[in-house]
Amino acid sequence: MMQKVIIIDDEAAGRTLIKQYLADFTSLIVVGEANNGVDAIKIINEFKPDIVFMDIQMPGLTGFDVLKHLEEIPQIIFSTAYDQYALQAFEVHAIDYLLKPYTRERFKAAIQKLRTNETQNLSPIQPLVESIINPLQFPEKILIQQNQKLITVNVKEIIWIEAEGDYSKIITNRGSFLSNYGISNLENKLNPQNFIRVHRSSIINLEFVKEIQKQISSYDVIMQNGDVVRVSRGYMDNIKKLTY
């Protein structure tokens, strides 16, 4: 299967070396390259590659900054002359960390890691990423896996969340996304000032509540998109606390 590759490096020699090494892998096709972080964001969002080889220290934006602005996160192999970023690279689940100067054999080992990752159907980055998107306690963005790609979802776009077995369905105005995380895990990672649990299977975003209808022994929350979320008896106090 052919896979699209983009190379990001502020040094022409670094980009040339990667292209030379990629010649041994005919299924990996270079579709673009950039020499700075700003152009990297544009070209990656436009071509949506499967794999990106990316430097870390570049003019304007670092490689980690680039990740924050991508619509979809491809598989990343970092290529840099600085070893102090290795831990941070693996915290964002990069496939590999090539420390310049590296040999052709070391490059092949990185491709082998990439193949192993794909064969085992592993996500290149965890479905929910806090540290790279926002170092604060509660993330502003989450990454939801779709096949081998990850879709960026702004937390403020989430209308409500519904449990689906061991997974969670995240409902937004631009569609629904299935997260690998259970609803309780997601609850712990979202700001409780905005997101409240109203059912063992439901979390709502208060910003999207249109109205709350009182029933005989419960409440129905009407969301702005028209969805109706039932409040279970065990979570009624969460609604009552909001009543003045």
C-alpha positions in Angstrom: 0.0 0.0 0.0 1.4 3.4 -1.0 1.8 5.9 1.8 2.2 9.7 1.6 5.2 11.2 3.3 6.1 14.8 4.2 9.5 15.9 5.3 9.9 18.9 7.7 13.4 20.2 8.3 14.9 23.7 8.3 18.2 22.3 6.7 18.1 21.3 3.1 20.8 18.6 3.8 18.5 17.0 6.4 15.6 16.8 3.9 17.8 15.5 1.2 19.2 12.7 3.4 15.8 11.5 4.4 14.7 11.4 0.7 17.9 9.4 -0.1 17.1 6.9 2.6 13.4 6.7 1.6 14.5 5.5 -1.8 14.9 2.0 -0.3 11.1 2.0 0.4 9.2 2.3 -2.8 5.8 2.3 -1.0 6.7 5.6 0.8 6.1 8.5 -1.5 7.3 12.0 -0.6 4.4 14.4 -1.5 5.9 17.6 0.1 8.4 19.2 2.3 8.9 22.4 4.3 11.7 24.2 6.1 9.7 25.9 8.9 6.9 25.2 11.3 4.3 27.6 9.8 4.7 26.0 6.3 4.7 22.6 7.9 1.2 23.1 9.4 -0.1 24.3 6.0 1.3 21.4 4.0 0.4 18.7 6.5 -3.2 19.9 6.8 -3.5 20.2 3.0 -2.0 16.8 2.0 -2.9 14.8 5.1 0.1 12.5 4.9 0.4 9.1 6.5 3.9 9.7 7.8 5.8 12.9 8.7 9.5 13.1 9.3 9.9 16.3 11.4 12.7 18.3 12.9 12.0 19.8 16.4 13.9 23.1 16.5 12.8 25.2 13.5 12.2 28.9 12.8 8.9 30.2 14.0 7.4 27.0 15.5 8.9 23.9 17.0 7.9 20.4 15.9 5.8 20.1 19.1 4.1 23.4 18.3 3.2 22.1 14.8 1.3 19.2 16.3 -0.9 21.5 18.2 -2.2 23.0 15.0 -2.9 19.9 12.9 -6.4 18.9 11.9 -5.3 15.2 11.9 -2.2 13.7 13.5 -0.2 11.4 11.2 2.5 9.0 12.3 5.4 11.1 13.4 9.1 10.3 13.3 11.2 13.1 14.8 14.6 13.8 13.3 16.8 16.2 15.3 20.3 17.1 16.4 19.2 17.6 20.0 18.7 14.7 22.4 17.0 16.7 25.2 13.6 16.4 23.5 13.5 12.6 23.4 11.3 12.2 26.5 8.8 14.8 25.3 8.8 13.1 21.9 7.8 9.7 23.3 5.2 11.4 25.6 3.4 12.3 22.4 3.9 8.8 21.2 6.1 9.5 18.2 7.0 6.4 16.3 10.8 7.0 16.7 13.4 9.7 17.5 16.2 9.9 15.0 19.2 11.7 16.5 21.4 13.4 13.9 23.7 12.3 12.4 22.1 8.9 11.9 23.0 6.0 9.5 21.0 4.3 6.9 20.6 1.3 9.2 19.3 3.5 12.0 16.8 4.9 9.5 15.7 1.4 8.4 15.1 0.6 12.1 12.8 3.5 12.4 10.8 2.3 9.4 10.6 -1.2 10.9 9.1 0.4 14.1 6.6 2.1 11.8 5.7 -1.2 10.1 5.3 -3.0 13.4 3.1 -0.2 14.7 0.8 -0.6 11.6 0.8 -4.4 11.7 -0.3 -4.4 15.3 -2.9 -1.7 14.4 -1.6 0.5 17.2 -2.5 4.2 17.4 0.5 6.4 16.8 -0.7 8.7 19.5 -3.1 8.1 22.4 -6.8 8.9 21.6 -6.8 11.5 24.3 -3.7 13.7 24.6 -3.3 16.3 27.3 0.4 17.0 27.5 1.1 18.1 23.9 -2.1 20.0 23.4 -2.2 21.9 26.7 0.0 21.4 29.8 -2.8 22.5 32.1 -4.8 20.0 34.1 -7.8 20.0 31.7 -7.1 19.8 28.0 -8.5 22.3 25.5 -8.4 19.7 22.7 -8.6 16.0 22.4 -7.6 13.6 19.6 -10.0 10.9 18.6 -8.7 8.0 16.6 -10.3 7.3 13.2 -8.6 4.3 11.5 -4.9 5.3 11.3 -5.6 9.0 11.7 -6.5 11.1 14.7 -9.1 13.9 14.5 -8.7 17.0 16.6 -11.8 18.0 18.6 -11.9 21.2 20.6 -13.3 20.4 24.0 -15.6 23.4 23.9 -17.3 21.9 20.8 -18.4 18.8 22.7 -22.2 18.9 23.3 -22.5 15.8 25.4 -20.9 12.4 25.8 -22.7 9.0 25.8 -21.3 5.7 27.1 -21.1 2.9 24.5 -19.9 -0.2 26.4 -16.2 0.3 27.2 -16.1 3.2 24.8 -17.6 6.7 24.7 -19.5 8.5 21.9 -18.6 12.2 21.8 -21.3 14.3 20.2 -20.4 17.7 18.5 -22.1 19.9 16.0 -19.8 18.5 13.3 -20.6 14.9 14.0 -20.1 12.1 16.5 -16.8 10.5 17.3 -16.0 7.2 19.2 -13.4 7.5 21.9 -11.4 4.5 23.1 -11.8 5.9 26.7 -14.7 4.9 29.0 -17.0 7.6 30.2 -15.6 7.7 33.7 -12.1 8.1 32.4 -13.2 11.1 30.3 -15.1 12.6 33.2 -11.9 12.8 35.2 -10.1 14.6 32.4 -12.8 17.3 31.6 -13.3 20.5 33.5 -16.2 19.9 36.0 -17.2 23.5 35.8 -18.4 22.9 32.2 -19.0 19.1 32.1 -21.3 17.4 34.6 -22.4 13.8 34.9 -26.2 13.4 34.7 -26.4 9.6 34.2 -23.9 6.7 34.5 -24.0 6.8 30.7 -24.1 10.6 30.1 -22.1 13.7 30.6 -23.4 17.1 29.3 -21.6 20.3 28.5 -23.5 23.1 30.3 -22.6 25.5 27.5 -24.9 23.6 25.2 -27.9 23.2 27.5 -31.0 24.7 26.0 -33.4 24.0 28.8 -34.1 21.4 31.6 -37.6 19.9 31.9 -38.7 18.6 35.2 -40.4 15.3 35.1 -42.3 13.5 37.8 -39.2 12.0 39.4 -36.4 13.2 37.2 -35.3 15.8 34.7 -34.8 15.8 31.0 -31.9 18.0 29.7 -32.7 19.4 26.2 -29.4 20.2 24.4 -29.1 22.9 21.8 -28.8 20.3 19.0 -32.2 18.8 20.0 -30.9 15.7 21.8 -32.7 14.8 25.1 -30.5 13.5 27.9 -32.2 11.9 30.8 -31.0 12.7 34.3 -31.0 9.6 36.5 -32.0 9.6 40.1 -28.4 9.1 41.4 -27.2 12.2 39.6 -30.2 14.6 40.3 -28.2 16.5 42.9 -25.8 17.6 40.2 -28.7 19.4 38.5 -30.1 20.7 41.7 -26.8 22.3 42.6 -27.2 24.5 39.5 -30.7 25.7 40.5 -31.0 29.1 42.2 
